[in-house]
Amino acid sequence: MKVTVHRKAHFNAAHRLYNKDWSDYKNEAVVGKCNNPHFHGHNYELIVSVKGEIDPITGYVMDMKILKDLIKTEVEDAFDHKNLNLQVPEFKDLNPTAENIAVVIWNKLEAQLKDNLELTITLYETPRNFVTYNGKD
């Protein structure tokens, strides 16, 4: 029997969505106001979901304190109150869209989890716009 546990977190970050190989006109036409050269920010809401078998000894799928600490180290400390384009190495050459941020977070956390656990990241950029990534699709 598999059970999924969830941990919520948040971080505030600025970014600019643009393609460096496009003209300013094309970036504005495709990306719109998110292409602001002075950047713009979001209050990101993150849900980290871990699915696995319940350990018969601990009763846990995963110790939530360990998950909390991983999220703090790998995501909150790395992204909170940062300019993603300028201060986060993973986005040096990667457009920091919600989709790409979710994949980066998944990669950072998945590397820290036991192989028998399944990870899904749900990232809200706004209350109405969010993405989900599980490493499989």
Backbone as a ProteinNet text record, in pm:
[ID]
protein_1_A
[PRIMARY]
MKVTVHRKAHFNAAHRLYNKDWSDYKNEAVVGKCNNPHFHGHNYELIVSVKGEIDPITGYVMDMKILKDLIKTEVEDAFDHKNLNLQVPEFKDLNPTAENIAVVIWNKLEAQLKDNLELTITLYETPRNFVTYNGKD
[TERTIARY]
84.5	0	89.3	64.7	140.3	54.4	119.8	55.3	138.9	72.1	142.8	135	250.5	257.3	291.8	247.1	265.4	322.7	408.2	462.5	450.3	391.3	378.6	493.3	534.1	637.3	610.9	684.8	673.6	807	819.2	934.9	893.3	961.5	937.9	1060.7	1036.5	1150.1	1110.8	1212.2	1193.9	1252.7	1198.9	1255.1	1213.8	1276.6	1240.3	1233.6	1122.7	1109	1142.8	1243.9	1281.4	1376.7	1387.7	1481.9	1590.7	1713.1	1823.7	1854.2	1807.2	1831.5	1725.3	1620.5	1514.6	1534.5	1473	1473.3	1383	1400.5	1312.3	1166.8	1145.2	1010	948.3	1024.5	970.6	948.4	1040.9	1021.4	894.5	873.1	753.6	628	633.8	517.4	483.4	583.7	560.2	537.6	619.6	618.4	534.5	523.4	442.9	507.9	427.1	477.3	576.6	578.9	676.7	818.2	831	960	1018.7	960.3	1006.9	1158.3	1237.3	1382.8	1426.5	1335.4	1364.5	1314	1266.5	1221	1084.7	1027.4	902.2	902.8	818.2	824.9	695.7	709.9	596.6	613.9	502.4	499.9	465.3	567.5	547.8	500.6	405.3	359.7	402	460.2	516.2	451.7	414	368.4	460.4	528.9	617.1	543.8	521.8	449.5	543.8	546.3	632.6	543.7	553.7	470.1	557.3	510.7	584.3	510.8	573.8	520.6	539.8	447.7	459.6	561.6	660.9	761.4	692.2	702	631.1	687	808.2	868	834.5	852.7	827.2	682.9	614.3	479.9	480.1	599.4	613.6	638.3	591.8	641.8	778.7	784.6	908.3	893.6	997.4	997.2	976.6	867.7	834.7	935.8	1003.9	1109.5	1224.5	1258.2	1363.2	1318.6	1193.9	1143.3	1142	1097.2	1096.6	1237	1335.1	1473.2	1529.1	1495.2	1540	1482.9	1354.6	1291.3	1355.5	1381.7	1445.8	1582.1	1663.7	1799.8	1803.1	1730.2	1739.2	1656.1	1548.4	1458.9	1453.8	1407.7	1386.8	1517.5	1621.2	1749.2	1806.3	1783.6	1840.7	1763.4	1629.8	1546.7	1483.8	1459.5	1381	1450.8	1374.2	1421.6	1544.5	1541	1649.6	1593.5	1682	1652.4	1695.2	1599.6	1630.9	1726.7	1708	1795.4	1940	1959.2	2092.7	2160.3	2083.7	2142.6	2133.5	2061.2	2044.6	2113.8	2222.1	2303.6	2226	2124.2	2048	1978.9	1958.2	1888.2	1980.7	2109.5	2204.8	2172.2	2142.8	2110.8	1974.9	1890.8	1758.4	1654.2	1556	1450.7	1371	1361.7	1297.3	1144.3	1087.3	941.8	897.8	770.7	719.8	750.8	740.1	769.1	913.8	1006.5	1148.1	1183.7	1121.8	1147.5	1103.9	987.4	938.3	1033.6	1085.5	1179.4	1309.7	1359.7	1482	1460.3	1347.2	1318.5	1310.1	1242.2	1231.2	1369.8	1456.1	1591.3	1669.9	1658.4	1731.6	1683	1551.7	1497	1507.7	1482.8	1485.4	1622.2	1726.7	1863.2	1887.3	1803.2	1819.8	1729.2	1638.9	1541.3	1585.2	1533.1	1557.5	1494.8	1556	1511.5	1368.4	1317.8	1183.8	1072.7	1105.7	1006.3	981.3	855.7	816.7	788.5	843.2	833.4	749.2	660.3	584.4	595.6	620.8	629.7	510.4	440.6	335.7	378.1	390.4	438	334.2	284.9	191.3	270.8	261.5	322	225.6	98.1	-10.2	-118	-218	-323.4	-394.1	-389.9	-459.5	-366.6	-237.4	-142.2	-45	-46.6	44	82.1	192.2	243.2	271.9	270.5	302.5	404.4	504	607	641.6	647.5	678.2	797.3	868.2	986.8	961.3	835.7	803.5	753.3	683.1	615.2	704
-117.4	0	124	213.5	337.9	453.8	544.2	663.9	783.7	895.7	1017.9	1116.9	1169.3	1276.1	1405.5	1517	1646.9	1746.5	1833.6	1942.7	2070.7	2173.5	2303.7	2394	2479.4	2579.1	2697.9	2804.1	2918.2	2991.3	3066.9	3155	3269.6	3380.8	3500.1	3519.7	3539.5	3555.8	3641.3	3704.2	3784.6	3709.5	3739.3	3682.2	3765.9	3733.9	3791.5	3676.1	3666	3563.2	3623.4	3567.5	3613.9	3513.4	3523.9	3441.7	3534.5	3511.7	3602.1	3604.7	3504.2	3499.7	3573.8	3621.9	3694.7	3845.1	3919.3	4066	4107.9	4232.9	4286.5	4281.2	4309.6	4309.2	4170	4067.7	3931	3886.1	3917.8	3882.7	3947.1	4072.3	4142.7	4078.7	4043	3983.5	3846.1	3765.9	3629.1	3624.1	3695.4	3682.9	3791.9	3907.5	4015.7	4079.8	4115.8	4190.7	4111.3	3980.4	3899.5	3916.4	3986.6	4017.2	4147.9	4206.6	4333.9	4327.7	4412.5	4408.2	4444	4500	4532.5	4422.9	4311.6	4195.1	4219.6	4114.9	4120.3	4001.5	4005.6	3901.9	3826.5	3712.5	3628.1	3577.4	3548.5	3477.6	3333.2	3253	3114.8	3028.8	2942.2	2841.9	2706	2626.5	2498.4	2386.1	2279.7	2158.3	2045.8	1985.5	1872.9	1747.7	1655	1531.5	1413.4	1328.2	1210.1	1087.7	993.6	873.5	750.6	663.6	540.4	449.1	337.4	241.2	295.4	263.9	301.6	208.7	268.6	189.3	122.4	-10.8	-79.7	-47.4	0.7	32	174.3	271.2	411.5	452.7	387.1	428.7	543	585.3	698.1	648.9	727.9	718.1	784.5	901.9	978.2	1065.9	1078.5	1167.4	1310.2	1373.6	1508	1613.3	1591.5	1684.9	1682.1	1563.5	1552.2	1622.1	1602	1668	1819.5	1865.7	2010.1	2068.1	1999.3	2048.3	2047.1	1944.5	1938.9	2054.9	2082.3	2193.3	2325.1	2341.9	2466.2	2483.7	2380.2	2389.3	2400.7	2311.4	2301.2	2403.7	2453.2	2544.5	2681.3	2686.5	2817.2	2895.1	2833.3	2904.9	2943.1	2858.6	2882.3	2985.2	2994.9	3077.4	3198.9	3193.1	3296.7	3432.4	3532.7	3670.7	3682.3	3606.1	3608.7	3652	3702.3	3722.4	3592.8	3516	3383.8	3391	3488.9	3502.3	3531.8	3613.4	3663.5	3592.7	3534.4	3482.7	3332	3263.9	3119.2	3050.7	2977.7	2920	2834.1	2762.4	2676.1	2753.6	2883.7	2963.5	3055.8	3031	3111.6	3104.7	2983.9	2964.9	2899.2	2902.9	2840.3	2944.4	2964	3062	3020.1	3105.2	3066.1	3072.5	2996.8	2983.2	2895.3	2897.4	2809.6	2663.3	2627.1	2490.1	2453.5	2540	2512.6	2516.9	2606.4	2612.5	2481.4	2429.9	2303.9	2188.8	2182.8	2076.3	2089.6	2210.3	2232.3	2189	2226.4	2186.4	2034.1	1971.4	1824.9	1761.1	1810.1	1754	1768.6	1884.4	1908.8	1817	1801.3	1719.9	1569.9	1531.1	1388.9	1328.2	1406.3	1358.1	1325.9	1380.7	1362.1	1252.8	1198.7	1101.5	958.1	867.3	725	683.2	583.2	538.5	484.3	437.1	377.7	481.6	609.7	715.5	785.3	822.3	895.1	1040.1	1132.9	1275.7	1347.7	1433.5	1523	1664	1757.7	1898.8	1971.3	2048	2137.8	2278.4	2365.6	2501.4	2600.9	2682.7	2790.3	2918.8	2973.8	3104.2	3214.2	3190.1	3274.7	3179.1	3230.5	3139	3063.4	3117.1	3053.5	2984.2	3012	2953.2	2863.9	2734.9	2643.6	2529	2463.9	2352.4	2234.8	2116	1994.6	1916.1	1860.8	1779.8	1660.9	1542.5	1421.5	1343	1397.6	1332.1	1220	1187.5	1074.7	1118.6	1226	1265.8	1346.9
0	0	0	-95.7	-103.2	-54.5	14.6	68.1	24	0.5	-36.3	79.2	118.9	218.2	145.5	201.5	136.9	236.8	186.7	268.2	186.5	247.6	182.4	224.8	133.9	161.4	69.3	89.8	-0.9	-8.3	-116.1	-131.8	-221.9	-204.7	-286	-373.8	-502.6	-592.7	-712.4	-769.3	-890	-1008.4	-1125.6	-1247.8	-1367.5	-1477.8	-1607.3	-1705.4	-1775.9	-1877.5	-2012.8	-2074.3	-2207.5	-2270.7	-2402	-2477.1	-2526.7	-2482.3	-2516	-2665.4	-2739	-2883.1	-2963.9	-2897.2	-2964.4	-2948.8	-3039	-3028.6	-2913.1	-2870	-2766.3	-2812.8	-2941.1	-2996.1	-2986.4	-3026.1	-3022.6	-2878.1	-2787	-2646.5	-2592.5	-2625.1	-2577.8	-2636.6	-2764.5	-2830.6	-2772.9	-2741.2	-2694.2	-2543.6	-2467.2	-2321.5	-2255	-2317.5	-2261.8	-2140.5	-2042.2	-1926.8	-1842.7	-1856.4	-1782.2	-1836.6	-1947.9	-2008.5	-1954.7	-1854.4	-1799.1	-1772.3	-1836.3	-1817.2	-1675	-1596.7	-1456.8	-1362.8	-1422.4	-1347.6	-1282.7	-1230.7	-1155.9	-1060.7	-958.6	-856.1	-835.8	-768.3	-732.6	-590.2	-527.4	-399.7	-433.5	-454.4	-496.9	-380.2	-407.2	-311.4	-367	-282.2	-323.3	-243.8	-312.8	-246.5	-292.8	-197	-224.8	-177.5	-270.5	-241	-256.3	-155.1	-155.4	-135.9	-230.2	-227.9	-205.6	-118.9	-94.7	1.4	30	125.9	267.9	354.5	495.1	560.9	624.3	696.1	814.9	826.3	935.2	1073.6	1081.3	1210.9	1255	1164.8	1202.6	1179.8	1086	1047.7	948.2	903.8	811	668	572.3	435.4	433.6	497.7	512.2	635	709.5	826.1	776.3	818.3	769.7	814.2	923.6	966.3	866.5	817.9	716.5	589.4	548.1	427.4	445.7	560.2	589.8	576.3	632.9	628.5	486.1	408.6	269	188.7	207.1	135.2	175.5	303.7	349.1	284.2	288.5	234.7	82.6	16.7	-128.9	-204.7	-142.3	-213.8	-147	-23.4	39.7	52.8	104.5	118.2	-17.9	-117.7	-250.6	-332.9	-314.6	-401.8	-333.5	-202.5	-137.1	-139.6	-180.9	-191.7	-282.2	-390.4	-488.7	-623.6	-706.2	-846.8	-914.8	-960	-1014	-1131.9	-1219.6	-1337.1	-1299.1	-1195.8	-1164.2	-1047.4	-956.5	-833	-814.5	-899.3	-884.1	-1001.7	-975.3	-1083	-1182.8	-1136.4	-1227.2	-1339.1	-1319.6	-1419.8	-1498.9	-1489	-1565.9	-1715.2	-1764	-1905.5	-1925.9	-1823.1	-1828.9	-1791.5	-1878.3	-1854.8	-1730.1	-1627.8	-1502.8	-1507.3	-1599.2	-1604.5	-1487.9	-1457	-1350.7	-1383	-1510.1	-1551.2	-1520.2	-1559.2	-1535.1	-1386.8	-1312.4	-1167.4	-1102.9	-1141.1	-1084.7	-1114.9	-1236.6	-1273.5	-1194.6	-1179.1	-1100.5	-955.7	-897.7	-759.8	-750.5	-844.8	-845.4	-848.6	-937	-948.2	-818.6	-755.7	-630.9	-518.9	-507.3	-398.2	-427.6	-550.3	-585.3	-558.3	-579.4	-555.1	-407.6	-319.6	-174.9	-116.9	-198.7	-148.5	-174.4	-94.2	-115.9	-248	-312	-444.1	-446.7	-333.4	-331.5	-316.8	-314.2	-298.9	-431.2	-454.1	-574.7	-536.8	-614.7	-583	-686.9	-639.5	-727.1	-670.6	-759.8	-724.4	-784.5	-702.3	-750.1	-709.3	-808	-783.5	-832.8	-738.5	-771.6	-792.4	-912.3	-938.7	-896.4	-918.2	-868.9	-817	-748.1	-700.5	-813.3	-935.6	-1047.4	-1146.5	-1139.6	-1233.6	-1159.2	-1192	-1125.3	-1217.5	-1184.9	-1263.6	-1171.3	-1229.8	-1156.4	-1237	-1165.8	-1230.8	-1142.2	-1204.5	-1128.4	-1180.8	-1278.2	-1329.6	-1427.3	-1452.7	-1539.8	-1676.3	-1680.5	-1804.2	-1895.9
[MASK]
+++++++++++++++++++++++++++++++++++++++++++++++++++++++++++++++++++++++++++++++++++++++++++++++++++++++++++++++++++++++++++++++++++++++++

